[in-house]
Amino acid sequence: MNRQPINLARKLDAFSDHWAPKIIAQMNDYHFKLVKFEGEFVWHAHADTDEVFLVLEGAMTIHFRDTDVSVGSGELFVVPKGVEHKTSAAAECRALIIERGGTVNTGQVVDAKTAPDDVWI
Amino acid sequence: MNRQPINLARKLDAFSDHWAPKIIAQMNDYHFKLVKFEGEFVWHAHADTDEVFLVLEGAMTIHFRDTDVSVGSGELFVVPKGVEHKTSAAAECRALIIERGGTVNTGQVVDAKTAPDDVWI
């Protein structure tokens, strides 16, 4: 067992690339990932898992085909499995993502923003 | 689908009792729960699930039989399944707990602090 807590700010300071989630913790078969967003992501869905975004700094928008949801610092949103969505952030947004391990950031889509799903920081 | 983000501070303002987790979101079969701690909890374990604590305000200690881990605001800790632990907080601590739905706060122990596992807020 790790004997140290995981400091989110310190982990966030350790990388600067956007759209590339970094795993910081595992709970059963779920991963906690830190990510920095800026600009616009790609439309995608995750067929077999809900996905949680908890915004730590800044603000993001989660676009759905029929609505947009603004998520600010200290706010959490659950994207239901199978629902197409796209994230965007006008300025850098720092968030914690919780989802099943092995979830690819772009879901079923392969894109320039598709990132490895197994990078720990 | 809920169209509103969940604001953690607003949810925390909506209750004042200690040691009684309130569910704010569900991801697959996992629950996100807000809790306020103050004082000392009871020794217990969760036989079939890891448990994540993310401290939002204040500080808590997670006691294990062989060590203590201090977890401050913005820090996260994963208590592995089956490992006996006890939480404490000298002053009120506000935390987000993530664990499998149906997890009882006192694990296998029945105590005055045993809380219902299905209260949403």
gemmi code that builds the backbone of each chain (N, CA, C; Angstrom):
import gemmi

chains = {
    "A": [
        ("MET", (0.829, -1.204, 0.000), (0.000, 0.000, 0.000), (0.861, 1.251, 0.000)),
        ("ASN", (0.516, 2.167, -0.889), (1.171, 3.469, -0.891), (0.862, 4.172, 0.444)),
        ("ARG", (1.854, 4.806, 1.029), (1.663, 5.432, 2.356), (1.477, 6.938, 2.246)),
        ("GLN", (1.512, 7.467, 1.038), (1.427, 8.905, 0.849), (0.129, 9.269, 0.137)),
        ("PRO", (-0.493, 10.364, 0.536), (-1.635, 10.827, -0.246), (-1.155, 11.353, -1.596)),
        ("ILE", (-2.064, 11.436, -2.531), (-1.749, 11.940, -3.866), (-2.192, 13.399, -3.918)),
        ("ASN", (-1.228, 14.285, -4.119), (-1.528, 15.718, -4.149), (-1.848, 16.132, -5.583)),
        ("LEU", (-3.096, 16.539, -5.806), (-3.542, 16.808, -7.174), (-2.766, 17.961, -7.807)),
        ("ALA", (-2.550, 19.049, -7.057), (-1.859, 20.216, -7.619), (-0.434, 19.854, -8.020)),
        ("ARG", (0.208, 19.058, -7.182), (1.595, 18.677, -7.486), (1.647, 17.803, -8.737)),
        ("LYS", (0.685, 16.888, -8.847), (0.633, 16.036, -10.053), (0.339, 16.883, -11.290)),
        ("LEU", (-0.552, 17.867, -11.146), (-0.895, 18.720, -12.295), (0.302, 19.540, -12.761)),
        ("ASP", (1.143, 19.918, -11.804), (2.340, 20.698, -12.166), (3.350, 19.867, -12.943)),
        ("ALA", (3.179, 18.561, -12.937), (4.195, 17.672, -13.519), (3.997, 17.410, -15.012)),
        ("PHE", (2.964, 17.987, -15.600), (2.820, 17.829, -17.064), (2.132, 19.060, -17.633)),
        ("SER", (2.284, 19.244, -18.919), (1.706, 20.450, -19.534), (0.935, 20.156, -20.816)),
        ("ASP", (1.010, 18.933, -21.315), (0.301, 18.667, -22.576), (-1.212, 18.604, -22.357)),
        ("HIS", (-1.923, 18.980, -23.402), (-3.376, 19.007, -23.341), (-3.982, 17.725, -23.913)),
        ("TRP", (-5.144, 17.376, -23.383), (-5.964, 16.272, -23.916), (-5.341, 14.911, -23.708)),
        ("ALA", (-4.343, 14.818, -22.850), (-3.663, 13.535, -22.641), (-3.765, 13.138, -21.172)),
        ("PRO", (-4.809, 12.413, -20.799), (-5.028, 12.090, -19.383), (-3.897, 11.263, -18.781)),
        ("LYS", (-3.561, 11.565, -17.537), (-2.513, 10.835, -16.803), (-3.163, 10.162, -15.599)),
        ("ILE", (-2.929, 8.900, -15.461), (-3.487, 8.147, -14.331), (-2.732, 8.498, -13.053)),
        ("ILE", (-3.485, 8.783, -11.989), (-2.836, 9.053, -10.692), (-3.238, 8.042, -9.626)),
        ("ALA", (-4.324, 7.309, -9.852), (-4.759, 6.354, -8.826), (-5.671, 5.313, -9.456)),
        ("GLN", (-5.708, 4.159, -8.821), (-6.612, 3.091, -9.254), (-7.486, 2.666, -8.076)),
        ("MET", (-8.788, 2.516, -8.344), (-9.749, 2.015, -7.351), (-10.438, 0.816, -7.999)),
        ("ASN", (-10.219, -0.359, -7.474), (-10.707, -1.580, -8.139), (-10.242, -1.520, -9.609)),
        ("ASP", (-11.148, -1.623, -10.569), (-10.717, -1.544, -11.978), (-10.996, -0.168, -12.589)),
        ("TYR", (-11.060, 0.837, -11.762), (-11.289, 2.205, -12.243), (-10.029, 3.048, -12.093)),
        ("HIS", (-9.885, 3.997, -13.013), (-8.753, 4.911, -12.953), (-9.197, 6.339, -12.651)),
        ("PHE", (-8.382, 7.019, -11.865), (-8.487, 8.463, -11.638), (-7.394, 9.087, -12.492)),
        ("LYS", (-7.797, 10.017, -13.362), (-6.854, 10.600, -14.314), (-6.931, 12.121, -14.239)),
        ("LEU", (-5.781, 12.755, -14.279), (-5.749, 14.208, -14.392), (-5.582, 14.582, -15.854)),
        ("VAL", (-6.223, 15.680, -16.238), (-6.110, 16.114, -17.630), (-6.155, 17.641, -17.677)),
        ("LYS", (-5.481, 18.181, -18.661), (-5.576, 19.616, -18.966), (-6.202, 19.753, -20.348)),
        ("PHE", (-7.235, 20.549, -20.403), (-7.966, 20.784, -21.646), (-7.694, 22.208, -22.124)),
        ("GLU", (-7.627, 22.422, -23.395), (-7.724, 23.774, -23.957), (-8.079, 23.646, -25.417)),
        ("GLY", (-9.103, 24.373, -25.830), (-9.569, 24.266, -27.209), (-10.736, 23.310, -27.274)),
        ("GLU", (-10.791, 22.532, -28.336), (-11.979, 21.731, -28.601), (-11.578, 20.276, -28.853)),
        ("PHE", (-12.324, 19.372, -28.286), (-12.043, 17.948, -28.461), (-12.845, 17.406, -29.644)),
        ("VAL", (-12.935, 16.111, -29.761), (-13.656, 15.480, -30.878), (-14.918, 14.793, -30.343)),
        ("TRP", (-15.945, 14.735, -31.152), (-17.153, 13.999, -30.794), (-16.829, 12.524, -30.635)),
        ("HIS", (-17.324, 11.940, -29.567), (-17.091, 10.508, -29.336), (-18.058, 10.022, -28.259)),
        ("ALA", (-18.063, 8.730, -28.032), (-18.846, 8.149, -26.932), (-18.055, 6.983, -26.350)),
        ("HIS", (-18.417, 6.599, -25.128), (-17.811, 5.417, -24.496), (-18.923, 4.397, -24.324)),
        ("ALA", (-18.851, 3.348, -25.137), (-19.983, 2.420, -25.223), (-20.263, 1.711, -23.906)),
        ("ASP", (-19.228, 1.499, -23.094), (-19.424, 0.609, -21.945), (-19.107, 1.218, -20.592)),
        ("THR", (-18.986, 2.532, -20.523), (-18.767, 3.107, -19.190), (-19.251, 4.547, -19.114)),
        ("ASP", (-19.858, 4.890, -17.974), (-20.070, 6.286, -17.639), (-18.691, 6.923, -17.430)),
        ("GLU", (-18.664, 8.243, -17.479), (-17.396, 8.961, -17.320), (-17.677, 10.191, -16.458)),
        ("VAL", (-16.864, 10.374, -15.436), (-17.072, 11.517, -14.539), (-15.978, 12.553, -14.753)),
        ("PHE", (-16.395, 13.808, -14.866), (-15.468, 14.935, -14.896), (-15.663, 15.750, -13.623)),
        ("LEU", (-14.574, 16.008, -12.910), (-14.594, 16.925, -11.769), (-13.614, 18.044, -12.100)),
        ("VAL", (-14.130, 19.251, -12.278), (-13.264, 20.373, -12.653), (-12.543, 20.899, -11.415)),
        ("LEU", (-11.224, 20.995, -11.516), (-10.393, 21.444, -10.397), (-10.017, 22.914, -10.534)),
        ("GLU", (-9.777, 23.342, -11.756), (-9.427, 24.747, -12.027), (-9.946, 25.103, -13.404)),
        ("GLY", (-10.494, 26.324, -13.519), (-11.000, 26.778, -14.810), (-12.408, 26.276, -15.046)),
        ("ALA", (-12.773, 26.203, -16.298), (-14.132, 25.784, -16.651), (-14.101, 25.074, -17.995)),
        ("MET", (-15.019, 24.147, -18.158), (-15.119, 23.423, -19.421), (-16.581, 23.365, -19.839)),
        ("THR", (-16.775, 23.075, -21.109), (-18.117, 22.810, -21.593), (-18.151, 21.364, -22.088)),
        ("ILE", (-19.206, 20.665, -21.700), (-19.431, 19.337, -22.271), (-20.593, 19.489, -23.242)),
        ("HIS", (-20.282, 19.316, -24.508), (-21.283, 19.463, -25.562), (-21.958, 18.118, -25.793)),
        ("PHE", (-23.264, 18.148, -25.875), (-24.041, 16.992, -26.312), (-24.754, 17.392, -27.593)),
        ("ARG", (-25.303, 16.429, -28.295), (-25.930, 16.757, -29.573), (-27.118, 17.696, -29.396)),
        ("ASP", (-27.723, 17.667, -28.194), (-28.918, 18.500, -27.992), (-28.771, 19.571, -26.919)),
        ("THR", (-27.599, 19.673, -26.291), (-27.421, 20.699, -25.255), (-25.940, 20.845, -24.925)),
        ("ASP", (-25.615, 21.939, -24.244), (-24.257, 22.129, -23.724), (-24.354, 22.249, -22.212)),
        ("VAL", (-23.388, 21.692, -21.507), (-23.348, 21.797, -20.052), (-22.035, 22.473, -19.657)),
        ("SER", (-22.127, 23.585, -18.929), (-20.930, 24.275, -18.439), (-20.574, 23.724, -17.068)),
        ("VAL", (-19.332, 23.332, -16.911), (-18.877, 22.756, -15.647), (-17.709, 23.598, -15.143)),
        ("GLY", (-17.903, 24.222, -13.984), (-16.876, 25.098, -13.433), (-16.102, 24.418, -12.316)),
        ("SER", (-15.173, 25.144, -11.774), (-14.317, 24.629, -10.707), (-15.167, 24.170, -9.515)),
        ("GLY", (-14.894, 22.985, -9.018), (-15.667, 22.453, -7.895), (-16.983, 21.833, -8.321)),
        ("GLU", (-17.133, 21.606, -9.624), (-18.357, 20.981, -10.126), (-18.027, 19.670, -10.823)),
        ("LEU", (-19.004, 18.795, -10.780), (-18.824, 17.421, -11.271), (-19.952, 17.110, -12.257)),
        ("PHE", (-19.624, 16.329, -13.278), (-20.668, 15.919, -14.221), (-20.429, 14.469, -14.643)),
        ("VAL", (-21.512, 13.725, -14.737), (-21.436, 12.330, -15.169), (-21.939, 12.237, -16.611)),
        ("VAL", (-21.075, 11.851, -17.518), (-21.490, 11.595, -18.899), (-21.938, 10.134, -18.970)),
        ("PRO", (-23.210, 9.908, -19.293), (-23.681, 8.511, -19.301), (-23.043, 7.706, -20.432)),
        ("LYS", (-22.881, 6.425, -20.168), (-22.290, 5.553, -21.192), (-23.099, 5.635, -22.484)),
        ("GLY", (-22.378, 5.593, -23.597), (-23.038, 5.539, -24.896), (-23.530, 6.869, -25.425)),
        ("VAL", (-23.409, 7.937, -24.638), (-23.929, 9.234, -25.081), (-22.801, 10.046, -25.739)),
        ("GLU", (-23.041, 10.446, -26.976), (-22.031, 11.200, -27.713), (-21.785, 12.550, -27.048)),
        ("HIS", (-20.533, 12.898, -26.923), (-20.197, 14.178, -26.298), (-18.864, 14.685, -26.829)),
        ("LYS", (-18.613, 15.950, -26.557), (-17.376, 16.613, -26.969), (-17.070, 17.636, -25.896)),
        ("THR", (-15.831, 17.708, -25.452), (-15.466, 18.702, -24.441), (-14.778, 19.888, -25.106)),
        ("SER", (-14.880, 21.040, -24.466), (-14.120, 22.196, -24.929), (-13.824, 23.099, -23.740)),
        ("ALA", (-12.805, 23.939, -23.918), (-12.435, 24.900, -22.872), (-11.810, 26.106, -23.557)),
        ("ALA", (-12.352, 27.281, -23.282), (-11.837, 28.502, -23.914), (-10.423, 28.805, -23.408)),
        ("ALA", (-10.193, 28.563, -22.121), (-8.859, 28.718, -21.535), (-8.523, 27.398, -20.844)),
        ("GLU", (-7.276, 27.212, -20.466), (-6.902, 25.916, -19.898), (-7.774, 25.552, -18.703)),
        ("CYS", (-8.263, 24.349, -18.738), (-9.080, 23.802, -17.664), (-8.388, 22.555, -17.145)),
        ("ARG", (-8.364, 22.405, -15.830), (-7.735, 21.245, -15.207), (-8.812, 20.407, -14.537)),
        ("ALA", (-8.835, 19.147, -14.866), (-9.938, 18.308, -14.382), (-9.438, 16.938, -13.959)),
        ("LEU", (-10.250, 16.324, -13.108), (-10.046, 14.940, -12.707), (-11.122, 14.115, -13.417)),
        ("ILE", (-10.692, 13.069, -14.101), (-11.617, 12.174, -14.790), (-11.622, 10.851, -14.024)),
        ("ILE", (-12.797, 10.303, -13.818), (-12.894, 8.970, -13.206), (-13.686, 8.103, -14.159)),
        ("GLU", (-13.088, 6.971, -14.526), (-13.745, 6.074, -15.479), (-13.077, 4.708, -15.394)),
        ("ARG", (-13.705, 3.737, -16.029), (-13.167, 2.385, -16.000), (-11.776, 2.374, -16.652)),
        ("GLY", (-10.842, 1.641, -16.076), (-9.515, 1.513, -16.658), (-9.617, 0.991, -18.085)),
        ("GLY", (-8.741, 1.496, -18.953), (-8.762, 1.069, -20.349), (-9.683, 1.891, -21.229)),
        ("THR", (-10.326, 2.905, -20.639), (-11.183, 3.787, -21.438), (-10.300, 4.728, -22.255)),
        ("VAL", (-10.508, 4.738, -23.561), (-9.724, 5.604, -24.447), (-10.404, 6.975, -24.508)),
        ("ASN", (-9.596, 8.029, -24.461), (-10.164, 9.389, -24.364), (-11.103, 9.726, -25.524)),
        ("THR", (-10.798, 9.221, -26.710), (-11.654, 9.548, -27.866), (-12.671, 8.445, -28.164)),
        ("GLY", (-12.874, 7.545, -27.203), (-13.894, 6.508, -27.379), (-13.646, 5.675, -28.627)),
        ("GLN", (-14.658, 5.587, -29.459), (-14.589, 4.755, -30.660), (-13.861, 5.449, -31.816)),
        ("VAL", (-13.503, 6.705, -31.626), (-12.903, 7.506, -32.693), (-11.378, 7.448, -32.579)),
        ("VAL", (-10.710, 7.346, -33.728), (-9.253, 7.476, -33.734), (-8.935, 8.823, -34.369)),
        ("ASP", (-8.163, 9.610, -33.632), (-7.974, 11.011, -34.001), (-6.577, 11.428, -33.548)),
        ("ALA", (-6.155, 12.596, -34.019), (-4.852, 13.117, -33.570), (-4.834, 13.270, -32.047)),
        ("LYS", (-5.993, 13.456, -31.425), (-6.042, 13.649, -29.963), (-6.179, 12.326, -29.201)),
        ("THR", (-6.280, 11.219, -29.893), (-6.349, 9.934, -29.195), (-5.047, 9.732, -28.403)),
        ("ALA", (-5.189, 9.469, -27.103), (-4.023, 9.364, -26.222), (-3.943, 7.954, -25.648)),
        ("PRO", (-2.753, 7.540, -25.256), (-2.635, 6.242, -24.585), (-3.482, 6.231, -23.306)),
        ("ASP", (-4.015, 5.056, -22.966), (-4.907, 4.965, -21.801), (-4.189, 4.414, -20.569)),
        ("ASP", (-2.862, 4.356, -20.637), (-2.130, 3.675, -19.560), (-0.923, 4.465, -19.054)),
        ("VAL", (-0.977, 5.783, -19.185), (0.155, 6.601, -18.730), (-0.100, 7.079, -17.305)),
        ("TRP", (0.782, 6.653, -16.411), (0.702, 7.105, -15.017), (1.630, 8.295, -14.819)),
        ("ILE", (1.301, 9.118, -13.869), (2.187, 10.231, -13.537), (2.361, 10.278, -12.025)),
    ],
    "B": [
        ("MET", (-30.980, 12.161, -18.847), (-29.695, 12.683, -18.372), (-29.907, 14.014, -17.666)),
        ("ASN", (-29.294, 14.138, -16.510), (-29.273, 15.406, -15.799), (-28.508, 16.438, -16.645)),
        ("ARG", (-29.030, 17.645, -16.733), (-28.405, 18.660, -17.603), (-27.590, 19.666, -16.810)),
        ("GLN", (-27.525, 19.482, -15.510), (-26.827, 20.436, -14.646), (-25.615, 19.784, -14.010)),
        ("PRO", (-24.507, 20.519, -13.912), (-23.379, 19.977, -13.151), (-23.732, 19.937, -11.669)),
        ("ILE", (-23.023, 19.133, -10.935), (-23.236, 19.011, -9.491), (-22.197, 19.880, -8.796)),
        ("ASN", (-22.676, 20.877, -8.066), (-21.773, 21.802, -7.395), (-21.474, 21.283, -5.985)),
        ("LEU", (-20.227, 20.920, -5.750), (-19.872, 20.263, -4.481), (-20.116, 21.180, -3.281)),
        ("ALA", (-19.724, 22.443, -3.389), (-19.884, 23.359, -2.242), (-21.363, 23.525, -1.892)),
        ("ARG", (-22.202, 23.627, -2.943), (-23.628, 23.815, -2.689), (-24.214, 22.573, -2.023)),
        ("LYS", (-23.790, 21.403, -2.474), (-24.274, 20.159, -1.857), (-23.789, 20.063, -0.407)),
        ("LEU", (-22.538, 20.471, -0.172), (-22.000, 20.406, 1.198), (-22.754, 21.335, 2.143)),
        ("ASP", (-23.213, 22.457, 1.604), (-23.956, 23.409, 2.443), (-25.323, 22.866, 2.844)),
        ("ALA", (-25.754, 21.810, 2.188), (-27.126, 21.324, 2.387), (-27.262, 20.307, 3.534)),
        ("PHE", (-26.160, 19.996, 4.189), (-26.271, 19.106, 5.354), (-25.184, 19.450, 6.353)),
        ("SER", (-25.397, 19.024, 7.599), (-24.426, 19.382, 8.637), (-24.030, 18.200, 9.510)),
        ("ASP", (-24.695, 17.062, 9.342), (-24.350, 15.940, 10.223), (-23.006, 15.328, 9.832)),
        ("HIS", (-22.342, 14.782, 10.816), (-21.032, 14.182, 10.601), (-21.137, 12.674, 10.396)),
        ("TRP", (-20.198, 12.134, 9.631), (-20.040, 10.683, 9.469), (-21.184, 10.019, 8.702)),
        ("ALA", (-22.004, 10.829, 8.030), (-23.151, 10.267, 7.321), (-23.066, 10.645, 5.838)),
        ("PRO", (-22.419, 9.810, 5.023), (-22.188, 10.140, 3.612), (-23.499, 10.319, 2.845)),
        ("LYS", (-23.497, 11.301, 1.958), (-24.656, 11.586, 1.094), (-24.239, 11.363, -0.354)),
        ("ILE", (-25.010, 10.594, -1.078), (-24.704, 10.316, -2.479), (-25.063, 11.542, -3.320)),
        ("ILE", (-24.127, 11.928, -4.201), (-24.419, 13.051, -5.111), (-24.385, 12.625, -6.580)),
        ("ALA", (-23.787, 11.488, -6.870), (-23.699, 11.067, -8.277), (-23.431, 9.568, -8.343)),
        ("GLN", (-23.863, 8.991, -9.457), (-23.593, 7.577, -9.702), (-22.857, 7.431, -11.030)),
        ("MET", (-21.809, 6.599, -11.046), (-21.053, 6.275, -12.256), (-21.063, 4.759, -12.362)),
        ("ASN", (-21.742, 4.219, -13.370), (-21.927, 2.767, -13.437), (-22.475, 2.322, -12.069)),
        ("ASP", (-21.847, 1.356, -11.415), (-22.365, 0.931, -10.109), (-21.581, 1.541, -8.937)),
        ("TYR", (-20.965, 2.673, -9.181), (-20.211, 3.355, -8.123), (-20.932, 4.625, -7.677)),
        ("HIS", (-20.740, 4.961, -6.425), (-21.325, 6.190, -5.886), (-20.251, 7.206, -5.518)),
        ("PHE", (-20.579, 8.458, -5.767), (-19.809, 9.599, -5.281), (-20.592, 10.155, -4.098)),
        ("LYS", (-19.933, 10.256, -2.947), (-20.616, 10.659, -1.718), (-19.858, 11.799, -1.057)),
        ("LEU", (-20.601, 12.778, -0.573), (-19.990, 13.836, 0.229), (-20.151, 13.481, 1.703)),
        ("VAL", (-19.135, 13.828, 2.478), (-19.206, 13.535, 3.909), (-18.492, 14.630, 4.689)),
        ("LYS", (-18.959, 14.866, 5.896), (-18.270, 15.747, 6.840), (-17.823, 14.902, 8.030)),
        ("PHE", (-16.554, 15.032, 8.322), (-15.960, 14.271, 9.426), (-15.614, 15.211, 10.556)),
        ("GLU", (-15.762, 14.783, 11.765), (-15.131, 15.486, 12.893), (-15.064, 14.526, 14.056)),
        ("GLY", (-13.882, 14.430, 14.647), (-13.689, 13.462, 15.724), (-13.082, 12.187, 15.179)),
        ("GLU", (-13.531, 11.080, 15.720), (-12.869, 9.799, 15.422), (-13.902, 8.767, 14.991)),
        ("PHE", (-13.590, 8.032, 13.941), (-14.489, 7.007, 13.441), (-14.157, 5.664, 14.105)),
        ("VAL", (-14.689, 4.588, 13.574), (-14.451, 3.253, 14.145), (-13.588, 2.434, 13.185)),
        ("TRP", (-12.820, 1.534, 13.747), (-12.029, 0.610, 12.932), (-12.970, -0.285, 12.126)),
        ("HIS", (-12.652, -0.412, 10.830), (-13.470, -1.278, 9.968), (-12.703, -1.549, 8.677)),
        ("ALA", (-13.250, -2.405, 7.866), (-12.679, -2.673, 6.535), (-13.838, -2.908, 5.580)),
        ("HIS", (-13.539, -2.757, 4.283), (-14.521, -3.079, 3.245), (-13.964, -4.268, 2.465)),
        ("ALA", (-14.613, -5.420, 2.651), (-14.037, -6.671, 2.137), (-13.956, -6.696, 0.613)),
        ("ASP", (-14.863, -6.001, -0.052), (-14.941, -6.196, -1.504), (-14.787, -4.943, -2.334)),
        ("THR", (-14.285, -3.873, -1.762), (-14.055, -2.686, -2.603), (-12.973, -1.785, -2.031)),
        ("ASP", (-12.145, -1.256, -2.942), (-11.287, -0.133, -2.575), (-12.189, 1.065, -2.278)),
        ("GLU", (-11.633, 2.044, -1.593), (-12.411, 3.231, -1.226), (-11.501, 4.448, -1.402)),
        ("VAL", (-12.011, 5.449, -2.103), (-11.209, 6.644, -2.350), (-11.738, 7.810, -1.529)),
        ("PHE", (-10.815, 8.509, -0.879), (-11.131, 9.756, -0.188), (-10.430, 10.900, -0.916)),
        ("LEU", (-11.187, 11.917, -1.271), (-10.612, 13.147, -1.815), (-11.026, 14.275, -0.874)),
        ("VAL", (-10.048, 14.866, -0.195), (-10.358, 15.917, 0.777), (-10.600, 17.237, 0.045)),
        ("LEU", (-11.746, 17.848, 0.341), (-12.140, 19.101, -0.306), (-11.820, 20.304, 0.573)),
        ("GLU", (-11.990, 20.145, 1.870), (-11.695, 21.227, 2.825), (-11.251, 20.593, 4.130)),
        ("GLY", (-10.242, 21.209, 4.752), (-9.766, 20.686, 6.021), (-8.755, 19.571, 5.814)),
        ("ALA", (-8.621, 18.753, 6.810), (-7.643, 17.668, 6.752), (-8.160, 16.494, 7.572)),
        ("MET", (-7.796, 15.304, 7.154), (-8.195, 14.102, 7.883), (-6.979, 13.197, 8.037)),
        ("THR", (-7.089, 12.292, 8.968), (-6.075, 11.248, 9.087), (-6.746, 9.906, 8.816)),
        ("ILE", (-6.098, 9.097, 8.002), (-6.561, 7.722, 7.828), (-5.581, 6.847, 8.606)),
        ("HIS", (-6.107, 6.239, 9.650), (-5.284, 5.398, 10.510), (-5.311, 3.967, 9.987)),
        ("PHE", (-4.153, 3.360, 9.909), (-4.041, 1.934, 9.632), (-3.394, 1.296, 10.847)),
        ("ARG", (-3.413, -0.024, 10.908), (-2.872, -0.685, 12.109), (-1.376, -0.416, 12.258)),
        ("ASP", (-0.701, -0.127, 11.133), (0.746, 0.064, 11.208), (1.224, 1.464, 10.829)),
        ("THR", (0.306, 2.353, 10.463), (0.741, 3.694, 10.088), (-0.456, 4.637, 10.053)),
        ("ASP", (-0.173, 5.935, 10.038), (-1.216, 6.944, 9.845), (-0.886, 7.725, 8.580)),
        ("VAL", (-1.912, 8.073, 7.821), (-1.714, 8.878, 6.616), (-2.525, 10.163, 6.774)),
        ("SER", (-1.847, 11.307, 6.663), (-2.539, 12.604, 6.716), (-2.932, 13.000, 5.306)),
        ("VAL", (-4.195, 13.348, 5.148), (-4.690, 13.728, 3.832), (-5.277, 15.129, 3.948)),
        ("GLY", (-4.691, 16.073, 3.213), (-5.125, 17.460, 3.285), (-5.977, 17.847, 2.093)),
        ("SER", (-6.410, 19.076, 2.086), (-7.264, 19.590, 1.015), (-6.559, 19.442, -0.337)),
        ("GLY", (-7.286, 18.913, -1.311), (-6.700, 18.691, -2.637), (-5.876, 17.432, -2.731)),
        ("GLU", (-5.991, 16.575, -1.729), (-5.255, 15.315, -1.748), (-6.228, 14.131, -1.742)),
        ("LEU", (-5.764, 13.063, -2.323), (-6.594, 11.881, -2.541), (-5.862, 10.658, -1.980)),
        ("PHE", (-6.622, 9.720, -1.433), (-6.003, 8.488, -0.942), (-6.918, 7.301, -1.237)),
        ("VAL", (-6.301, 6.203, -1.669), (-7.042, 4.975, -1.958), (-6.814, 3.986, -0.815)),
        ("VAL", (-7.885, 3.650, -0.096), (-7.797, 2.603, 0.926), (-8.072, 1.273, 0.232)),
        ("PRO", (-7.084, 0.384, 0.230), (-7.284, -0.882, -0.494), (-8.349, -1.749, 0.175)),
        ("LYS", (-9.038, -2.519, -0.640), (-10.084, -3.406, -0.107), (-9.498, -4.332, 0.956)),
        ("GLY", (-10.283, -4.568, 1.966), (-9.885, -5.521, 2.989), (-8.931, -4.996, 4.033)),
        ("VAL", (-8.456, -3.774, 3.894), (-7.472, -3.241, 4.840), (-8.199, -2.445, 5.931)),
        ("GLU", (-7.960, -2.859, 7.157), (-8.599, -2.193, 8.292), (-8.125, -0.741, 8.402)),
        ("HIS", (-9.068, 0.150, 8.606), (-8.715, 1.560, 8.727), (-9.732, 2.285, 9.612)),
        ("LYS", (-9.348, 3.469, 10.007), (-10.198, 4.331, 10.842), (-9.874, 5.757, 10.448)),
        ("THR", (-10.874, 6.580, 10.253), (-10.615, 7.975, 9.907), (-10.782, 8.844, 11.144)),
        ("SER", (-10.098, 9.988, 11.124), (-10.301, 10.972, 12.185), (-10.018, 12.356, 11.634)),
        ("ALA", (-10.563, 13.354, 12.305), (-10.314, 14.743, 11.921), (-10.427, 15.592, 13.175)),
        ("ALA", (-9.389, 16.375, 13.443), (-9.372, 17.219, 14.641), (-10.415, 18.330, 14.523)),
        ("ALA", (-10.563, 18.879, 13.332), (-11.601, 19.875, 13.052), (-12.393, 19.366, 11.856)),
        ("GLU", (-13.554, 19.976, 11.605), (-14.396, 19.446, 10.532), (-13.628, 19.354, 9.208)),
        ("CYS", (-13.751, 18.219, 8.586), (-13.138, 17.949, 7.298), (-14.249, 17.573, 6.328)),
        ("ARG", (-14.168, 18.114, 5.116), (-15.175, 17.816, 4.099), (-14.503, 17.027, 2.988)),
        ("ALA", (-15.104, 15.914, 2.649), (-14.441, 15.024, 1.689), (-15.439, 14.422, 0.718)),
        ("LEU", (-14.905, 14.014, -0.423), (-15.655, 13.258, -1.421), (-15.158, 11.812, -1.333)),
        ("ILE", (-16.108, 10.901, -1.188), (-15.776, 9.470, -1.144), (-16.268, 8.846, -2.441)),
        ("ILE", (-15.444, 8.007, -3.044), (-15.873, 7.261, -4.224), (-15.682, 5.785, -3.923)),
        ("GLU", (-16.764, 5.036, -4.079), (-16.708, 3.599, -3.766), (-17.904, 2.914, -4.420)),
        ("ARG", (-17.858, 1.608, -4.430), (-18.946, 0.846, -5.035), (-20.260, 1.142, -4.294)),
        ("GLY", (-21.345, 1.290, -5.020), (-22.649, 1.503, -4.413), (-22.973, 0.381, -3.444)),
        ("GLY", (-23.624, 0.740, -2.333), (-23.970, -0.265, -1.330), (-22.896, -0.481, -0.289)),
        ("THR", (-21.797, 0.278, -0.393), (-20.747, 0.158, 0.622), (-21.203, 0.865, 1.896)),
        ("VAL", (-21.167, 0.148, 2.988), (-21.579, 0.720, 4.276), (-20.379, 1.410, 4.906)),
        ("ASN", (-20.603, 2.594, 5.486), (-19.481, 3.398, 5.975), (-18.644, 2.675, 7.033)),
        ("THR", (-19.292, 1.857, 7.849), (-18.531, 1.158, 8.898), (-18.157, -0.276, 8.500)),
        ("GLY", (-18.270, -0.581, 7.196), (-17.857, -1.903, 6.723), (-18.605, -3.006, 7.437)),
        ("GLN", (-17.863, -3.954, 7.980), (-18.446, -5.125, 8.634), (-18.928, -4.834, 10.058)),
        ("VAL", (-18.643, -3.617, 10.541), (-18.951, -3.268, 11.930), (-20.312, -2.574, 12.000)),
        ("VAL", (-21.091, -2.915, 13.024), (-22.324, -2.160, 13.276), (-22.087, -1.318, 14.524)),
        ("ASP", (-22.306, -0.025, 14.355), (-21.892, 0.928, 15.381), (-22.877, 2.092, 15.362)),
        ("ALA", (-22.795, 2.931, 16.389), (-23.654, 4.135, 16.408), (-23.416, 5.004, 15.171)),
        ("LYS", (-22.227, 4.917, 14.588), (-21.905, 5.735, 13.398), (-22.284, 5.052, 12.089)),
        ("THR", (-22.786, 3.848, 12.138), (-23.220, 3.181, 10.913), (-24.363, 3.997, 10.289)),
        ("ALA", (-24.185, 4.370, 9.016), (-25.162, 5.236, 8.346), (-25.784, 4.494, 7.191)),
        ("PRO", (-26.991, 4.912, 6.775), (-27.589, 4.307, 5.579), (-26.681, 4.546, 4.374)),
        ("ASP", (-26.694, 3.581, 3.446), (-25.799, 3.670, 2.285), (-26.528, 4.173, 1.039)),
        ("ASP", (-27.749, 4.696, 1.220), (-28.565, 5.032, 0.054), (-29.215, 6.412, 0.148)),
        ("VAL", (-28.594, 7.320, 0.898), (-29.174, 8.665, 1.038), (-28.564, 9.597, 0.000)),
        ("TRP", (-29.403, 10.097, -0.869), (-28.967, 11.080, -1.867), (-29.238, 12.487, -1.337)),
        ("ILE", (-28.469, 13.423, -1.823), (-28.697, 14.818, -1.464), (-28.659, 15.661, -2.731)),
    ],
}
model = gemmi.Model(1)
for chain_id, residues in chains.items():
    chain = gemmi.Chain(chain_id)
    for i, (resn, *xyz) in enumerate(residues, 1):
        res = gemmi.Residue()
        res.name, res.seqid = resn, gemmi.SeqId(i, " ")
        for name, pos in zip(("N", "CA", "C"), xyz):
            atom = gemmi.Atom()
            atom.name, atom.element = name, gemmi.Element(name[0])
            atom.pos, atom.b_iso = gemmi.Position(*pos), 0.0
            res.add_atom(atom)
        chain.add_residue(res)
    model.add_chain(chain)
structure = gemmi.Structure()
structure.add_model(model)
structure.setup_entities()
